[in-house]
């Protein structure tokens, strides 16, 4: 527990960088968006009871320029969509794979694909008061999944994990 403040500061720094690339927002109900494929990928997050009625998205970095993004939906440019609604302490999010580019001030996303992969990924989880947020919206909570590893294992694009709040 001595490292908890250090981990929180590190997580906030990662949040600041990552939120510039992919954030929820906009209004797209079709699972994809013009040019965004629907996806078979799913991430179920549990232990969110303290945040019922709030909204969430999650992101994992699989390499220097590739990410997995989990949200309710994405806009056509991949830089927005809708955050998933937490109910009964659980949320199920759709998962896409994408290539990140640009800068924090001018991010870009390309090669958005349905995620159907296998393997273990570490996700950062962001919780918000509203469904639609922008790059300047601060999360009310930040966390990870499945202590102590922080990772979930996907099988054919499907995974689940237990939320661990890192803001308290």
N, C-alpha and C positions, 0 to 999 in steps of 0.2 A: 504494500500500500504506500510505501515511501515514494514510489515512482509515479503515483497517480497524478500529481500536479504537472510533472514533466510530460507524461503521456497526454494529458489534456491540452497543454500548450502545443505539443506536436500535432495533435489532432486538429486543433483550431487552425494551425498553419496550413495543413493539408486541405482543410475545408475551404479556406480562402482561395487556394489555388484551384481546387477542383470545381468549386461552385461557379467559377468563371467560365468553365467549359460547358457544363450541362446543368440546367436548372429547370424546375417545373414552371409551368405558366402557360398561358394561352388557353385555347378552347378546342380540343380535338377529342371527339368521343368515339372514333372508329377504330381504336386500337393501334393504328398507325397514323397516317396522315398522307396527304398528297405526296407520293414518292417514298413514304416510309412503309416498309412491309409489316404486316401483322406478324406476330411472333408466337412460336410454340414455347418459348422460354418462360419459366415461372419461378418466382422466389417468394416463398411464404415466410413471413416473419412473425414470431410469437413473443409473448411476454411484454406486450405493449399496453397492458391494462391501465397504466398511469396516464396514457395518452389517448384514450378512447375519444373519438370525435375529432382528432387532429389528423394531419396529413403527412405522408412520408414518401421519400424516394431514397434509393440506395445506389452506390456506385463502387465498382472495383476496377483497379488498373491492372490489366493483364500483361502489359509491356509498356515501354516508354511512350508509345503513341496509340495504344489500343485500350479500350475500356468496355466494361459491361455496365449498362445503365438499366436500372429497374424502376419503373414508374407505371402509372395507370395507362398512360398513352404518351406519344411523342408528336410534336409538330413536324411538318414536312422538312424543316432544316435540321432537326435533331437537337436544337438548342432550347427546347421547351416542350411543354405538354401538360399533363395533369399528374399531380401527386396522388398516391393511393390513400383512400380513406380508412382509418383505423376503426375497427368495430369488434367488440368482444375480445379486445387485447390482441387482435390478429389483423394482418393485411396480406393480401396476395397481389404481387406486382408482376407485370410482364417484363421480360428481360430481352434487351437487344445488345448486340455487339457493334462497336463503331470505332472508327479511327479519329483521333483527336488531332487538331492542328490549330494554327493561328497563335494568338497570344492571349493573355488574360484579359486585355482590353478589347481584343477583337478575335474572339474564339471562332473556330470552325469545326464542323463535324462532317465526315464523309463515310462512305462505305457502310451504311447502316444495314444490318442484317438481322434476321431472326436468329436467336441464339438457341442452338440445339446441342451444344457441346458437353463434354465430360471433363471433370477435373475439379480441383479445389481452388477456390478464390476467396480472398479477403475483401469484405465489403465494409464501406463506411455508410452509416445510416443517418439521415437527416430528417428531423421532425419539425413541422411548421404548423402555425395556427390556421393557415388558409390553404386551400387547394391549389390556387394559382399564385406562384411567387416568381420574383425576378432575381437577377443577380445581386441586387442590393437588399433582398429580404434575408434577415438573419434567422437561422433556425432556433427553435426554443429548446431543442435537445440534439445532441450528437452522440452517436454510439457505434458499436460494432456488433458482431454476431459470434455466438458460440465460444464462450471463454473455455480454456485460456488461449486457444489457437486463433480465434478471430476469423475463422474460415468456414465456408460451407462447401459441401461436395455436390457437384452437379452430375446427374445421370440423365442423358438425353435432354439437357436443357432445363431440368427440374431440380430444385433444391429447397431446403427449408433451414431456418436458423432461429436461434433464441437471441433476442435483443439484449444488449448490455449497455446501459446508460453510462456515458463517460462524462456527463456534465455535472453530476452530483458528487 
